Amino acid sequence: MAEPGDPRSPDDDDALIGFASAESLQGRPREPEPAPPEVESAPEPAPVEEAPVSRPHPIRASSIFEPSPGFEIHHRRPEPSAPPMIGGLNLYAIYALILFAVPTLGVSAVIGLVAVTGRPGPDEPEARTHFIYQQRTLWAAAVAGVIGVILLAAPFALGVPLLFALALWTVIRGAAGVWTLKSGRPISDPSSWWI
């Protein structure tokens, strides 16, 4: 009885479905299957000459830690430089203070407002647009927050929808600013009141 995977076995269908034989795994060529006896031989067509197939030679690296000689190293994007500091805080920190204004009920916005008020902005034009955008966001939020708190005492609690809209506006502007800063782009219109 033949063992499983034996190419001489009549029930070995490994070659038909793509399995490897023991010989091929050891690097030996598999013995060809004997041709079935022909009942009636038809005239054989003229043999077609096949072009020799050239196989590429494997490129070997001198070490597993070095790339092969044929390997192209893709150019990496340059690492972004650190954002400029404003009053001891960088632009990301100011955006974080803007985003945390809602959960801290405006305390972080007050800290951010102190950080950007009365200080010269950065010299780089790209960072300067973010600085102006942050200043306008924090000042507008402060003014709208005071008006919203005052209107809480008004009839129909008009301050509630105003404070809710202010919270949404602040978070959207802060997230848009972080997204733009992370992508390395300046704010297109830092003096606008929308995104």
C-alpha positions, 0 to 999 in steps of 0.5 A: 500500500502506498503512503499518502502523497506518494506519486506512484499511488493510483489515487494520488491527486496531489498534482491535480490540486496543487499539493507538493510531494515529498520529493519536491519538498526535498528539492528533487524533481517529481517523477513523471506519471506514466502515460495511459495506454492510448486506444487509438493514436491520432497524428501528433501535431508538429511540436511548437518550440517554446522560448526559453524562460529566463528566471531572475536570479535572486538578490541576496542581502549581505545581512538581514538588517540591510536592504538588498542591493535591488531594493529601492528605499522610498523617500520619507516625508521630512519630520515636521519641525516642532511648533513654535512656543507661545508663552511657554505653550506650543500651538498644540497645547493651545488647541488642547485648551480650546478643546477642553473648554467644554468639559472644564466649563471654560476653565481651560479656555481662560488659561488659553486666553491668558496664554495668547493675549498680550504676547507676540505671535510666532514669526513663521507665517504658517504658525502666525495664522494658527495663532490669530485663529486661536486668539479669535476663537478664545476671545469670541468664546469668552464674550459669547460665554459671558453673554450666555451666562447673563441670558440664563437669568432671562425669560425662557432661558435664552442662554441655554441654546446660546451656550450649547451653540458656543460649545459646538462652535468651540469644539469644531473650531478647535478640531479643525485647527488641530487637523490643519496644524497636523497636516502642516497647512496654515489656516486659510482665513484666520480672521473668519468666524467659521472654520 
